[in-house]
Amino acid sequence: MLNLVKSKKGSLTLVFIYYVISFYLSYIFTKTIDLNGWSLLLVWHITATVIIFLFSKIHNNSSIYDPFWHVAPIPIVFYIASQSSLSNFQQSLVLSAFLFWALRLTYNWFLNWTNLDHEDFRYIDLKNNNKLLAFVNDLFGIHLIPTLIVNASLYPIYIALTSDNLNNLVYVGFTLIILAVVVQYIADSQMRDFRKDQNNLGKTMKYGLWKYSRHPNYLGEVSFWFGLYIFAVASESTSIWLLACPMVMLALFVFISCPMMDNRSLKKRSDYKEYMDKTPQLIMWFVKD
């Protein structure tokens, strides 16, 4: 087991097995209860999260949850699609845009992740408390609350795929998602190349897309969820309240993820304060002189 944990290949194999187990056991559990529609998917999502949490506790590493963000939605969306009455073309637009996002993020996680010895600094900080508070932060702050946010933000794609037809706004949603994922890909690639250069150690990335936004990768992520909302709007049966779904995701990044990354960079990089003063947090814009 120790050799598996130390190597990337072995760690990936273990995480893959854990996810298969969690998804399958969650499926078996949901078959025992009388639910349907989105409530069924919500219970499956939460159950799978709890099982992943248990595996995280075994390894004392909450980063096992990291790919759950973009991997768990795949069976959810394909389950919805299996019951969809949309035309093959419209369904393929929605699914291909969604898969482009999910597979790109999974590939990026694969590139960046080292092994089961590595844990995200944010998780370590959240668990740096007494045992009870650390447990609560781990179960809810790291696992369950993000799952509920993702689940709520996925609801628009449920509305879209369970509709009889989508109007031309489906092309707007598709285009936005493709652009969002491309922005994520470019931003992550630029940051990866920057970090490979040892001369940049302790310096702030201020080039490419990072010149116009402190978190262009997060901008792409938020844009994806708004793209799903546009898919729902294309069904012409969307309540204005459904806008709360991508807005919750936006709030997560604006008030939690971005500030946490900014605070860490302020501690590690002497030039980050100046960069932070000149560069927008999320939305790309021209930097201040």
C-alpha positions as a Python dict, from the first residue, in 0.01 Angstrom:
ca = {
    (1, 'M'): (0, 0, 0),
    (2, 'L'): (285, 239, 85),
    (3, 'N'): (435, 202, -264),
    (4, 'L'): (95, 273, -419),
    (5, 'V'): (55, 590, -214),
    (6, 'K'): (405, 716, -299),
    (7, 'S'): (377, 672, -676),
    (8, 'K'): (151, 875, -901),
    (9, 'K'): (38, 570, -1100),
    (10, 'G'): (-43, 373, -786),
    (11, 'S'): (-224, 667, -627),
    (12, 'L'): (-430, 724, -941),
    (13, 'T'): (-523, 356, -946),
    (14, 'L'): (-641, 372, -585),
    (15, 'V'): (-841, 690, -641),
    (16, 'F'): (-1002, 537, -952),
    (17, 'I'): (-1102, 230, -751),
    (18, 'Y'): (-1241, 448, -473),
    (19, 'Y'): (-1455, 641, -717),
    (20, 'V'): (-1590, 327, -883),
    (21, 'I'): (-1679, 186, -541),
    (22, 'S'): (-1844, 509, -425),
    (23, 'F'): (-2046, 551, -743),
    (24, 'Y'): (-2159, 188, -746),
    (25, 'L'): (-2253, 172, -377),
    (26, 'S'): (-2442, 500, -412),
    (27, 'Y'): (-2630, 355, -708),
    (28, 'I'): (-2722, 45, -508),
    (29, 'F'): (-2839, 262, -219),
    (30, 'T'): (-3059, 485, -434),
    (31, 'K'): (-3231, 177, -576),
    (32, 'T'): (-3357, 95, -226),
    (33, 'I'): (-3546, 422, -182),
    (34, 'D'): (-3854, 550, -359),
    (35, 'L'): (-3725, 865, -527),
    (36, 'N'): (-3712, 995, -880),
    (37, 'G'): (-3608, 1302, -1075),
    (38, 'W'): (-3362, 1545, -923),
    (39, 'S'): (-3419, 1424, -565),
    (40, 'L'): (-3284, 1083, -669),
    (41, 'L'): (-2973, 1243, -820),
    (42, 'L'): (-2924, 1458, -510),
    (43, 'V'): (-2928, 1154, -280),
    (44, 'W'): (-2686, 969, -511),
    (45, 'H'): (-2455, 1272, -516),
    (46, 'I'): (-2454, 1309, -136),
    (47, 'T'): (-2411, 935, -74),
    (48, 'A'): (-2113, 917, -311),
    (49, 'T'): (-1962, 1218, -134),
    (50, 'V'): (-1988, 1053, 208),
    (51, 'I'): (-1817, 740, 78),
    (52, 'I'): (-1535, 946, -75),
    (53, 'F'): (-1508, 1125, 260),
    (54, 'L'): (-1452, 790, 430),
    (55, 'F'): (-1171, 708, 188),
    (56, 'S'): (-1027, 1055, 254),
    (57, 'K'): (-1022, 978, 626),
    (58, 'I'): (-845, 646, 565),
    (59, 'H'): (-560, 831, 394),
    (60, 'N'): (-596, 1150, 601),
    (61, 'N'): (-600, 1334, 268),
    (62, 'S'): (-906, 1534, 161),
    (63, 'S'): (-760, 1594, -184),
    (64, 'I'): (-908, 1257, -280),
    (65, 'Y'): (-1224, 1465, -315),
    (66, 'D'): (-1065, 1706, -569),
    (67, 'P'): (-1172, 1528, -892),
    (68, 'F'): (-1520, 1468, -749),
    (69, 'W'): (-1607, 1824, -856),
    (70, 'H'): (-1591, 1732, -1226),
    (71, 'V'): (-1609, 1352, -1228),
    (72, 'A'): (-1929, 1293, -1029),
    (73, 'P'): (-2138, 1515, -1262),
    (74, 'I'): (-2058, 1284, -1557),
    (75, 'P'): (-2281, 990, -1453),
    (76, 'I'): (-2543, 1236, -1331),
    (77, 'V'): (-2566, 1416, -1665),
    (78, 'F'): (-2561, 1096, -1869),
    (79, 'Y'): (-2835, 951, -1651),
    (80, 'I'): (-3046, 1258, -1727),
    (81, 'A'): (-2962, 1232, -2098),
    (82, 'S'): (-3073, 869, -2105),
    (83, 'Q'): (-3426, 990, -2028),
    (84, 'S'): (-3415, 1298, -2251),
    (85, 'S'): (-3662, 1358, -2533),
    (86, 'L'): (-3449, 1624, -2704),
    (87, 'S'): (-3343, 1573, -3063),
    (88, 'N'): (-3009, 1397, -3105),
    (89, 'F'): (-2853, 1718, -3235),
    (90, 'Q'): (-2964, 1937, -2945),
    (91, 'Q'): (-2870, 1672, -2693),
    (92, 'S'): (-2527, 1634, -2852),
    (93, 'L'): (-2468, 2011, -2823),
    (94, 'V'): (-2542, 2008, -2452),
    (95, 'L'): (-2351, 1687, -2379),
    (96, 'S'): (-2044, 1769, -2587),
    (97, 'A'): (-2008, 2111, -2420),
    (98, 'F'): (-2048, 1953, -2077),
    (99, 'L'): (-1800, 1674, -2152),
    (100, 'F'): (-1548, 1922, -2289),
    (101, 'W'): (-1553, 2090, -1948),
    (102, 'A'): (-1548, 1770, -1740),
    (103, 'L'): (-1273, 1594, -1932),
    (104, 'R'): (-1055, 1907, -1955),
    (105, 'L'): (-1071, 1960, -1579),
    (106, 'T'): (-1003, 1592, -1513),
    (107, 'Y'): (-700, 1604, -1742),
    (108, 'N'): (-574, 1917, -1568),
    (109, 'W'): (-612, 1749, -1229),
    (110, 'F'): (-420, 1448, -1364),
    (111, 'L'): (-134, 1672, -1478),
    (112, 'N'): (-108, 1867, -1152),
    (113, 'W'): (-169, 1595, -896),
    (114, 'T'): (135, 1412, -760),
    (115, 'N'): (21, 1130, -530),
    (116, 'L'): (-174, 1053, -215),
    (117, 'D'): (91, 1225, -5),
    (118, 'H'): (-13, 1559, -153),
    (119, 'E'): (-302, 1755, -1),
    (120, 'D'): (-435, 2095, -105),
    (121, 'F'): (-311, 2371, 129),
    (122, 'R'): (-666, 2502, 167),
    (123, 'Y'): (-778, 2171, 313),
    (124, 'I'): (-483, 2162, 549),
    (125, 'D'): (-569, 2514, 671),
    (126, 'L'): (-936, 2424, 722),
    (127, 'K'): (-839, 2120, 930),
    (128, 'N'): (-579, 2305, 1137),
    (129, 'N'): (-809, 2318, 1442),
    (130, 'N'): (-917, 2100, 1731),
    (131, 'K'): (-1033, 1750, 1633),
    (132, 'L'): (-1406, 1825, 1641),
    (133, 'L'): (-1385, 2144, 1434),
    (134, 'A'): (-1140, 1980, 1195),
    (135, 'F'): (-1387, 1694, 1142),
    (136, 'V'): (-1677, 1933, 1083),
    (137, 'N'): (-1475, 2143, 839),
    (138, 'D'): (-1361, 1830, 658),
    (139, 'L'): (-1703, 1668, 624),
    (140, 'F'): (-1904, 1981, 550),
    (141, 'G'): (-1664, 2254, 434),
    (142, 'I'): (-1449, 2036, 210),
    (143, 'H'): (-1689, 1761, 104),
    (144, 'L'): (-2064, 1808, 151),
    (145, 'I'): (-2106, 2182, 95),
    (146, 'P'): (-1908, 2185, -234),
    (147, 'T'): (-2113, 1884, -347),
    (148, 'L'): (-2438, 2066, -270),
    (149, 'I'): (-2314, 2373, -458),
    (150, 'V'): (-2220, 2165, -762),
    (151, 'N'): (-2549, 1975, -741),
    (152, 'A'): (-2751, 2297, -731),
    (153, 'S'): (-2546, 2447, -1014),
    (154, 'L'): (-2608, 2136, -1227),
    (155, 'Y'): (-2985, 2174, -1201),
    (156, 'P'): (-3010, 2395, -1513),
    (157, 'I'): (-2871, 2114, -1730),
    (158, 'Y'): (-3145, 1892, -1587),
    (159, 'I'): (-3403, 2148, -1697),
    (160, 'A'): (-3246, 2166, -2043),
    (161, 'L'): (-3214, 1792, -2101),
    (162, 'T'): (-3565, 1713, -1974),
    (163, 'S'): (-3725, 1973, -2203),
    (164, 'D'): (-3901, 1886, -2527),
    (165, 'N'): (-3709, 2140, -2729),
    (166, 'L'): (-3444, 2414, -2698),
    (167, 'N'): (-3449, 2742, -2888),
    (168, 'N'): (-3152, 2910, -3054),
    (169, 'L'): (-3009, 3016, -2718),
    (170, 'V'): (-2865, 2664, -2701),
    (171, 'Y'): (-2597, 2786, -2943),
    (172, 'V'): (-2517, 3077, -2712),
    (173, 'G'): (-2477, 2841, -2417),
    (174, 'F'): (-2265, 2604, -2623),
    (175, 'T'): (-2038, 2885, -2744),
    (176, 'L'): (-1999, 3032, -2396),
    (177, 'I'): (-1900, 2696, -2250),
    (178, 'I'): (-1649, 2623, -2526),
    (179, 'L'): (-1491, 2966, -2477),
    (180, 'A'): (-1493, 2919, -2098),
    (181, 'V'): (-1309, 2587, -2121),
    (182, 'V'): (-1057, 2730, -2369),
    (183, 'V'): (-988, 3017, -2126),
    (184, 'Q'): (-935, 2764, -1847),
    (185, 'Y'): (-703, 2555, -2063),
    (186, 'I'): (-492, 2852, -2173),
    (187, 'A'): (-473, 2997, -1820),
    (188, 'D'): (-373, 2666, -1663),
    (189, 'S'): (-116, 2597, -1936),
    (190, 'Q'): (37, 2943, -1896),
    (191, 'M'): (61, 2899, -1519),
    (192, 'R'): (208, 2550, -1555),
    (193, 'D'): (478, 2678, -1791),
    (194, 'F'): (551, 2971, -1558),
    (195, 'R'): (601, 2741, -1260),
    (196, 'K'): (834, 2511, -1453),
    (197, 'D'): (1089, 2793, -1480),
    (198, 'Q'): (1295, 2795, -1160),
    (199, 'N'): (1375, 3162, -1220),
    (200, 'N'): (1010, 3240, -1141),
    (201, 'L'): (1024, 3090, -791),
    (202, 'G'): (867, 3339, -549),
    (203, 'K'): (747, 3562, -833),
    (204, 'T'): (393, 3645, -943),
    (205, 'M'): (253, 3532, -1276),
    (206, 'K'): (159, 3853, -1461),
    (207, 'Y'): (163, 3741, -1823),
    (208, 'G'): (-84, 3611, -2080),
    (209, 'L'): (-438, 3594, -1944),
    (210, 'W'): (-300, 3649, -1594),
    (211, 'K'): (-215, 4006, -1692),
    (212, 'Y'): (-586, 4089, -1712),
    (213, 'S'): (-726, 3874, -1430),
    (214, 'R'): (-576, 3736, -1110),
    (215, 'H'): (-779, 3419, -1158),
    (216, 'P'): (-861, 3366, -1528),
    (217, 'N'): (-897, 2992, -1470),
    (218, 'Y'): (-1172, 3062, -1216),
    (219, 'L'): (-1335, 3303, -1461),
    (220, 'G'): (-1357, 3017, -1710),
    (221, 'E'): (-1504, 2790, -1442),
    (222, 'V'): (-1775, 3040, -1344),
    (223, 'S'): (-1857, 3106, -1710),
    (224, 'F'): (-1917, 2733, -1763),
    (225, 'W'): (-2192, 2731, -1500),
    (226, 'F'): (-2357, 3034, -1657),
    (227, 'G'): (-2344, 2846, -1987),
    (228, 'L'): (-2548, 2567, -1827),
    (229, 'Y'): (-2798, 2830, -1712),
    (230, 'I'): (-2832, 2954, -2071),
    (231, 'F'): (-2910, 2597, -2178),
    (232, 'A'): (-3197, 2602, -1929),
    (233, 'V'): (-3317, 2941, -2056),
    (234, 'A'): (-3324, 2789, -2404),
    (235, 'S'): (-3599, 2555, -2282),
    (236, 'E'): (-3831, 2861, -2251),
    (237, 'S'): (-3969, 2725, -1924),
    (238, 'T'): (-3709, 2863, -1686),
    (239, 'S'): (-3797, 3056, -1372),
    (240, 'I'): (-3594, 3368, -1295),
    (241, 'W'): (-3507, 3199, -965),
    (242, 'L'): (-3297, 2947, -1154),
    (243, 'L'): (-3038, 3223, -1195),
    (244, 'A'): (-2952, 3151, -831),
    (245, 'C'): (-2777, 2830, -947),
    (246, 'P'): (-2481, 2991, -1127),
    (247, 'M'): (-2488, 3286, -885),
    (248, 'V'): (-2413, 3049, -596),
    (249, 'M'): (-2111, 2924, -789),
    (250, 'L'): (-2002, 3281, -861),
    (251, 'A'): (-2028, 3366, -490),
    (252, 'L'): (-1815, 3063, -402),
    (253, 'F'): (-1529, 3187, -615),
    (254, 'V'): (-1562, 3560, -541),
    (255, 'F'): (-1592, 3529, -165),
    (256, 'I'): (-1407, 3206, -83),
    (257, 'S'): (-1178, 3055, -347),
    (258, 'C'): (-1027, 3376, -487),
    (259, 'P'): (-961, 3536, -145),
    (260, 'M'): (-798, 3217, -17),
    (261, 'M'): (-564, 3207, -316),
    (262, 'D'): (-493, 3580, -286),
    (263, 'N'): (-410, 3557, 84),
    (264, 'R'): (-172, 3268, 24),
    (265, 'S'): (3, 3456, -257),
    (266, 'L'): (37, 3767, -40),
    (267, 'K'): (230, 3558, 212),
    (268, 'K'): (452, 3390, -46),
    (269, 'R'): (520, 3663, -305),
    (270, 'S'): (653, 4009, -224),
    (271, 'D'): (525, 4153, -554),
    (272, 'Y'): (173, 4017, -521),
    (273, 'K'): (27, 4318, -336),
    (274, 'E'): (114, 4547, -625),
    (275, 'Y'): (-25, 4295, -874),
    (276, 'M'): (-340, 4261, -666),
    (277, 'D'): (-393, 4638, -657),
    (278, 'K'): (-364, 4668, -1034),
    (279, 'T'): (-536, 4352, -1160),
    (280, 'P'): (-906, 4259, -1134),
    (281, 'Q'): (-993, 3958, -923),
    (282, 'L'): (-1197, 3767, -1179),
    (283, 'I'): (-1334, 3959, -1476),
    (284, 'M'): (-1066, 4026, -1738),
    (285, 'W'): (-995, 4395, -1780),
    (286, 'F'): (-706, 4623, -1851),
    (287, 'V'): (-466, 4658, -1560),
    (288, 'K'): (-427, 4987, -1380),
    (289, 'D'): (-120, 5201, -1451),
}
